[in-house]
Amino acid sequence: MSDPGARLPYAEATRSLLRETIMRATHDLVSSRPWREVTMAQVASASGVSRQTVYNELGSRRELAVAYAAWSGDQMLDEVERCVAAHRDDLEQALVAAFTAFLDLGSGHPLIRALGSSTEGDEIAAVLATAQGQPVIEGATARLAGIITTTWPELPTELVPVASEALVRLAISHLLQPTSTPEAAAGALGVLLRPFLADLRAQALG
């Protein structure tokens, strides 16, 4: 695990800042207009950089969609991490609180709105459904696994990645096709996984 207090090399820090600026500009644009109307030139202008700089950083509009999806997921996982930390003494409560927070944030997110649109969602969904979009799932899974392992290092390490991917995929499914409120969905998941969580805790204590 990297030292959170360590300084990044200048070039890496500069690129990280550039990527963050581009993602925030993209988010602002997608918040105010359909995804299909967002151009690389608009992203560049909103970021305060040249269009060529955006192309150099991301490569194409398809890669912009993947990068924005990954960035958005990471933003929502920040709140998940806070919820887990607040309920670290109760696995089930941590799961329910984190799942509720994720669904609450995602339900109003511009990316989820775009994916749910019959006119613009096909373009983004087509990108994310390909191998090009696989890093979005992998990145979210790795981030969640890191949160779980850091919070509960005593849990069986071989099960954490598997459980993390299942939870990520469940969360995305609930976001794209909700059938109940975030609270109800999270509560039902907590009840469903209660035996599994109890077994995990027993293995950790045993």
PyMOL commands that set and color helices and strands:
alter all, ss='L'
color gray80, all
select helices_A, chain A and resi 10-32+35-37+40-47+51-58+61-86+91-107+110-115+121-128+131-151+160-176+182-205
alter helices_A, ss='H'
color red, helices_A
deselect
rebuild
show_as cartoon
